[in-house]
Amino acid sequence: MEELGCTWAWYAVLPLLLPAPGLSLTAIVSRYASTCVCSAVHNPHAVARHAAFELDLPPAAFITNFTVEATSKETQRFHVTASVAAGGDASFELCYEELLRRRLGTYRYTVHLHPQRVVPELRVELSITERAGIAELRVLPLPGGTAVLTKGTHCAHVAFTPTPQDRAALGGFVLEYDVARPDAAGDVELYDGYFVHFFAPTGLSPIPKDIVFVIDVSGSMSGTKMKQTKAAMRSILRDLRPRDRFNIVAFSEAACVWQEGGSIPASASSIRSATRYIDALQADGWTDINHALQVAAALLQHPAEEPRVALLLLLTDGEPTAGVTDGPRIVSNARRALSHSAALLFGLAFGADADFALLRRLAAASGGTARHIPEDADAAFRLTDVFQEIDSPLLQDVELTYPGTAAQLIAPKLFPGYFQGSELVVAGRLEPGTELLRIRASGRGDEGELHAHTEVVANVTELPPGCPRLPAELLGAFVCRLWAFVTIQELLRAQLGANSTAARRRLAAEATELSLRYHFVTPFTSLVVVTADDGGLSSPPSIATNGPTATPDVTGTPDGAVTAAVTVLGELGDHAVTGNAVPPTVQQRPPPQLQVPPVPWGGPSLPRGPGNAVLLQTDEAELLAPGVGSEEFVESLNPPVYVILTPTGGLCPSPPPPLPHRTLNSLFLRP
C-alpha cells in the first residue's frame, strides 16, 4: 500500500528571483479530488535566473498534467526548473487526481506549502460536493491566517490566504471531513455506464481478533528504532480488548515466540507479561523474514469456536539476509502458510533500508496493506496510528453484488474484511444506457450475517440543492475517471499479489491500457516531456523519464523572444522517484539531434523502434524521436517501461472495448 506521507508542494526560487502568486485549487466530488497547483516567478534582473518547482504528491495520486511556460531568449532548462530570461516570467502548473481514502472515520486532504521565502500572494481554494451529505468538516489550524469555510448540507467551500509575514514558514493545510450514511447498502455514483460504490456500514460491534505481532529485532533495529517500537507496542497492548487473543514473535536469524502454546486472551495479567517481554527485547543478528512468517502463521491455525479475524502485523527495517532471501519464494511461502487461517498481513517498513516492495507483495497476497515509515518520522506514533486502523474489524468476507446488471471490470467486489472507520470501494462499468443499478451487500459480523440492498439511478449531472455550479466537463467526466482510477489501483494491487509471471504481465498490461486511455501517470507509465516549439516539425521530439527528479534539458536558440510550453507527466510509485543517471538532451533545431549516454546495462547499442525510438532502463530516461510510421512501440525490459502519449477526446474518452489480455513483450501505443 502507500508510504505514510502527505502532499508537499513547495515553490523554491534561487536568490534574486522574485516569486509571483501561488495557488492550490482543488475540487472534490464524492471523495475524488482533482488538484491543480500553480506558481509563477518573475526575474527582474539583467541576466537569466533559474526557477524551481517541486511537488511531493500523495502516494496514491496519479499525475494528469504538468505544464511550465517561460518567456526567454536564452537556453531553457527543464527539470521542474526553468531558465527565466532577464525581465521574463515563468509559470508552473501541475494537476493530479486522487481518491480520498477513509481512515479512522474521516477523509483527509492535505497540501503542504513551503514557499521558502516571502511571496506576494499564496492562496489555497477548495470546493467539496457530496451527494450523500457532509456530516462533519474541519480545517486544522494554520499559523498566519484563517481559513474561510462555507458549509452547506451537501457542499462546502474553503479558502485560505496566509498573512504576508507568515507565508515563508507555512506548515500543512489539512482538511478533514466525513459524509452522512443514510443507506446501509452504501453510497453510489452512476453515470453514462460507469459506477462507483462506497460501502461503510455503521452501528456494528467489533469482531474479536487473533493477532500476532512479528517484530524485527535484528542488529539494524538497535537504538532509536527499538525504543520507538517498544513505546508503540506498550500502547498497542493496552488497547487490546478482553475478547482478543494475541501473541508475539521476535525474530532476527531465529524466531522466538512469547507464548509457545499459542495465542492467549488479552487479560490484564497477560498484557503486563507481554509488556515485560517487549521491554526485555535486544536487537542483534541477521534478518530471516521467511522463517518468522512461518512461525507466526502456525500460531494462527488453531480452530476458533466463535467468529474471529486473524491478523498478522509485521514490523521490519531491513531486507532478508538469512534463511530464504528470495522475495518471490518468501511471498509464495507466506501465502501458503496464511491460507489455512485466512489471516490478513499488515506490513510496516522502517526507514530507507527496509524492503518495502517485499512487504507490499506480502500484504497484497493476503489481502492486507503495507506502510512505509520514513527514517525521521515519529515511528511510535505511526505504529500506534496504523494499529488503530485495524483494531476494530466489523465484518468478514464482504461481498458486494449487482444483480440483473451486465457489469464489466468490477474492481473489486470481494473483501476479506471491513474495519471500523474505513470504507470499501467498488468500481464497475455497465452496458451503455443503464439507468438503474441494484446493489446487494453481505458479510459476517460479530452478531451474525449482514444483508443490505438498495437501488440507485443515474444521478451525477444533478447537483444537490444549494451547491455552486461546477464545470460540466468535470461533472460529466469524474465518474468514469474515478472508475478508471479505482480499477487501475486494484489492478496494480492484484499485480503485486499475483503468483505467476503470466498473471503479473496480464494485470500490468491492463493497468497500462487504462493509464494510457485516461491519461494517468502510474508505475507502468513513464514521464513524457513534449515541447510546443518544434521548429516546424510535424511532430515534436519528446523526452520521457521516470520521475520529476530526472533532469532532461530542452534547448532552443530561436531569434527573438519565444514562449515555450512543456508538458510533463511524472511516474509515481510508493515513494519519491529519484534519478541518478545523467539524462540525454534534445536540441530543438531541426532536424533534432539525439544525444544519448552510454548504454547503462552493456551491449553494443540501444534498442530502437520505428522513428528511431530509443529506450533506456527505468532508472535512466527514454527518448522518442519524431516517428515516421503509423505506430510507435516500446520494447519491454525488466521491469517493463512504457511511454505515455497525450490522448485525444477530452477528459473522459468514449467507453473502451473490453481490455485485452496482452503480453508485455511489445506494446503498441497510438495517440
C-alpha positions, 0 to 999 in steps of 0.5 A, spaced: 500 500 500 502 507 500 508 510 504 505 514 510 506 521 507 502 527 505 502 532 499 508 537 499 508 542 494 513 547 495 515 553 490 523 554 491 526 560 487 534 561 487 536 568 490 534 574 486 528 571 483 522 574 485 516 569 486 509 571 483 502 568 486 501 561 488 495 557 488 492 550 490 485 549 487 482 543 488 475 540 487 472 534 490 466 530 488 464 524 492 471 523 495 475 524 488 479 530 488 482 533 482 488 538 484 491 543 480 497 547 483 500 553 480 506 558 481 509 563 477 516 567 478 518 573 475 526 575 474 527 582 474 534 582 473 539 583 467 541 576 466 537 569 466 535 566 473 533 559 474 526 557 477 524 551 481 518 547 482 517 541 486 511 537 488 511 531 493 504 528 491 500 523 495 502 516 494 496 514 491 495 520 486 496 519 479 499 525 475 494 528 469 498 534 467 504 538 468 505 544 464 511 550 465 511 556 460 517 561 460 518 567 456 526 567 454 531 568 449 536 564 452 537 556 453 531 553 457 532 548 462 527 543 464 527 539 470 521 542 474 526 548 473 526 553 468 531 558 465 527 565 466 530 570 461 532 577 464 525 581 465 521 574 463 516 570 467 515 563 468 509 559 470 508 552 473 502 548 473 501 541 475 494 537 476 493 530 479 487 526 481 486 522 487 481 518 491 480 520 498 481 514 502 477 513 509 481 512 515 479 512 522 472 515 520 474 521 516 477 523 509 483 527 509 486 532 504 492 535 505 497 540 501 503 542 504 506 549 502 513 551 503 514 557 499 521 558 502 521 565 502 516 571 502 511 571 496 506 576 494 500 572 494 499 564 496 492 562 496 489 555 497 481 554 494 477 548 495 470 546 493 467 539 496 460 536 493 457 530 496 451 527 494 450 523 500 451 529 505 457 532 509 456 530 516 462 533 519 468 538 516 474 541 519 480 545 517 486 544 522 489 550 524 494 554 520 499 559 523 498 566 519 491 566 517 484 563 517 481 559 513 474 561 510 469 555 510 462 555 507 458 549 509 452 547 506 448 540 507 451 537 501 457 542 499 462 546 502 467 551 500 474 553 503 479 558 502 485 560 505 490 566 504 496 566 509 498 573 512 504 576 508 509 575 514 507 568 515 507 565 508 515 563 508 514 558 514 507 555 512 506 548 515 500 543 512 493 545 510 489 539 512 482 538 511 478 533 514 471 531 513 466 525 513 459 524 509 452 522 512 450 514 511 443 514 510 443 507 506 446 501 509 447 498 502 452 504 501 453 510 497 453 510 489 455 514 483 452 512 476 453 515 470 453 514 462 455 506 464 460 507 469 459 506 477 462 507 483 460 504 490 462 506 497 460 501 502 461 503 510 456 500 514 455 503 521 452 501 528 456 494 528 460 491 534 467 489 533 469 482 531 474 479 536 481 478 533 487 473 533 493 477 532 500 476 532 505 481 532 512 479 528 517 484 530 524 485 527 529 485 532 535 484 528 542 488 529 539 494 524 533 495 529 538 497 535 537 504 538 532 509 536 528 504 532 527 499 538 525 504 543 520 507 538 517 500 537 517 498 544 513 505 546 508 503 540 507 496 542 506 498 550 500 502 547 498 497 542 497 492 548 493 496 552 488 497 547 487 490 546 480 488 548 478 482 553 475 478 547 482 478 543 487 473 543 494 475 541 501 473 541 508 475 539 514 473 535 521 476 535 525 474 530 532 476 527 536 469 524 531 465 529 524 466 531 522 466 538 515 466 540 512 469 547 507 464 548 509 457 545 502 454 546 499 459 542 495 465 542 492 467 549 486 472 551 488 479 552 487 479 560 490 484 564 495 479 567 497 477 560 498 484 557 503 486 563 507 479 561 507 481 554 509 488 556 515 485 560 517 481 554 517 487 549 521 491 554 526 485 555 527 485 547 535 486 544 536 487 537 542 483 534 543 478 528 541 477 521 534 478 518 530 471 516 523 474 514 521 467 511 522 463 517 518 468 522 512 468 517 512 461 518 512 461 525 507 466 526 502 463 521 502 456 525 500 460 531 494 462 527 491 455 525 488 453 531 480 452 530 476 458 533 469 456 536 466 463 535 467 468 529 474 471 529 479 475 524 486 473 524 491 478 523 498 478 522 502 485 523 509 485 521 514 490 523 521 490 519 527 495 517 531 491 513 531 486 507 532 478 508 539 476 509 538 469 512 534 463 511 530 464 504 532 471 501 528 470 495 522 475 495 518 471 490 519 464 494 518 468 501 511 471 498 509 464 495 511 461 502 507 466 506 501 465 502 501 458 503 502 458 510 496 464 511 491 460 507 489 455 512 487 461 517 485 466 512 489 471 516 490 478 513 498 481 513 499 488 515 506 490 513 510 496 516 517 498 513 522 502 517 526 507 514 530 507 507 533 500 508 527 496 509 524 492 503 518 495 502 516 492 495 517 485 499 512 487 504 507 490 499 507 483 495 506 480 502 500 484 504 497 484 497 497 476 497 493 476 503 489 481 502 492 486 507 496 493 506 503 495 507 506 502 510 512 505 509 515 509 515 520 514 513 527 514 517 525 521 521 518 520 522 515 519 529 515 511 528 511 510 535 506 514 533 505 511 526 505 504 529 500 506 534 496 510 528 496 504 523 494 499 529 488 503 530 486 502 523 485 495 524 483 494 531 476 494 530 474 489 524 466 489 523 465 484 518 468 478 514 468 476 507 464 482 504 461 481 498 458 486 494 453 484 488 449 487 482 444 483 480 440 483 473 446 488 471 451 486 465 457 489 469 464 489 466 471 490 470 468 490 477 474 492 481 473 489 486 467 486 489 470 481 494 473 483 501 476 479 506 474 484 511 471 491 513 474 495 519 471 500 523 472 507 520 474 505 513 470 504 507 470 499 501 470 501 494 467 498 488 468 500 481 464 497 475 462 499 468 455 497 465 452 496 458 451 503 455 444 506 457 443 503 464 439 507 468 438 503 474 443 499 478 441 494 484 446 493 489 446 487 494 451 487 500 453 481 505 458 479 510 459 476 517 459 480 523 460 479 530 452 478 531 451 474 525 450 475 517 449 482 514 444 483 508 443 490 505 440 492 498 438 498 495 437 501 488 440 507 485 439 511 478 443 515 474 444 521 478 451 525 477 449 531 472 444 533 478 447 537 483 444 537 490 440 543 492 444 549 494 451 547 491 455 552 486 455 550 479 461 546 477 464 545 470 460 540 466 466 537 463 468 535 470 461 533 472 460 529 466 467 526 466 469 524 474 465 518 474 468 514 469 475 517 471 474 515 478 472 508 475 478 508 471 482 510 477 479 505 482 480 499 477 487 501 475 489 501 483 486 494 484 489 492 478 496 494 480 494 491 487 492 484 484 499 485 480 503 485 486 499 479 489 499 475 483 503 468 483 505 467 476 509 471 471 503 470 466 498 473 471 503 479 473 504 481 465 496 480 464 494 485 470 500 490 468 498 490 461 491 492 463 493 497 468 497 500 462 491 500 457 487 504 462 493 509 464 494 510 457 486 511 455 485 516 461 491 519 461 494 517 468 501 517 470 502 510 474 508 505 475 507 502 468 507 509 465 513 513 464 514 521 464 513 524 457 516 531 456 513 534 449 515 541 447 510 546 443 516 549 439 518 544 434 521 548 429 516 546 424 516 539 425 510 535 424 511 532 430 515 534 436 521 530 439 519 528 446 523 526 452 520 521 457 523 519 464 521 516 470 520 521 475 520 529 476 527 528 479 530 526 472 533 532 469 532 532 461 534 539 458 530 542 452 534 547 448 532 552 443 536 558 440 530 561 436 531 569 434 527 573 438 523 572 444 519 565 444 514 562 449 515 555 450 510 550 453 512 543 456 508 538 458 510 533 463 507 527 466 511 524 472 511 516 474 509 515 481 510 509 485 510 508 493 515 513 494 519 519 491 522 517 484 529 519 484 534 519 478 541 518 478 543 517 471 545 523 467 539 524 462 540 525 454 538 532 451 534 534 445 536 540 441 530 543 438 533 545 431 531 541 426 532 536 424 533 534 432 539 531 434 539 525 439 544 525 444 544 519 448 549 516 454 552 510 454 548 504 454 547 503 462 546 495 462 552 493 456 551 491 449 553 494 443 547 499 442 540 501 444 534 498 442 530 502 437 523 502 434 520 505 428 522 513 428 528 511 431 525 510 438 530 509 443 529 506 450 533 506 456 532 502 463 527 505 468 532 508 472 535 512 466 530 516 461 527 514 454 527 518 448 522 518 442 524 521 436 519 524 431 516 517 428 515 516 421 510 510 421 503 509 423 505 506 430 510 507 435 512 501 440 516 500 446 520 494 447 519 491 454 525 490 459 525 488 466 521 491 469 517 493 463 517 501 461 512 504 457 511 511 454 505 515 455 502 519 449 497 525 450 490 522 448 485 525 444 477 526 446 477 530 452 477 528 459 473 522 459 474 518 452 468 514 449 467 507 453 473 502 451 472 495 448 473 490 453 481 490 455 485 485 452 489 480 455 496 482 452 503 480 453 508 485 455 513 483 450 511 489 445 506 494 446 503 498 441 501 505 443 497 510 438 495 517 440 
